[in-house]
Amino acid sequence: MSLGNPLELGITLEQDTNATQTEPLLENIDLNAFLADKGYDADRLINRLIQRGITPVIPPKCNRTTQRKIDFSLYRERNLVEGFFNKIRSFSLSHPATIN
């Protein structure tokens, strides 16, 4: 259990979607569940998680023809990860990097 701390971290360009880095980052991690927001609701990722025995805890997008059920009590734990990223954003805004 990571308790909201990163197990793996990848940095991409601002315009890149997070979903492009998800599968490579998950390859070397042993998880019971993967908690993410609707932005990660993609059949390829969901199927890959299920193949590996990882429970996807990702709310389905509203345009899905078949809505998947998720454990919303477990999904609430995602706030730990959000807190981590909020700390990074807060720090980066108060300590901007100098680019040469």
Residue pairs with C-beta under 8 A, 6 or more apart in sequence:
3 80
4 79
4 80
4 81
4 83
4 84
5 84
6 84
7 29
8 25
8 26
8 28
8 29
9 25
10 21
10 24
10 25
12 18
12 20
12 21
17 39
18 39
18 40
19 39
19 40
19 42
19 45
22 36
22 40
22 45
23 44
23 45
23 48
26 34
26 48
26 49
26 52
26 54
31 54
32 54
32 55
33 54
33 55
33 56
33 57
33 74
34 40
34 49
34 54
34 55
34 56
34 57
34 58
35 57
35 58
35 74
35 75
35 77
35 78
35 81
36 56
36 57
36 58
36 78
37 58
37 59
37 78
38 58
38 59
38 60
38 61
40 58
41 58
41 59
41 60
41 61
41 64
45 56
45 58
46 56
46 58
46 68
49 55
49 56
50 56
55 71
56 68
56 70
57 70
57 71
57 74
57 75
57 78
58 68
58 70
59 70
59 75
60 67
60 68
60 70
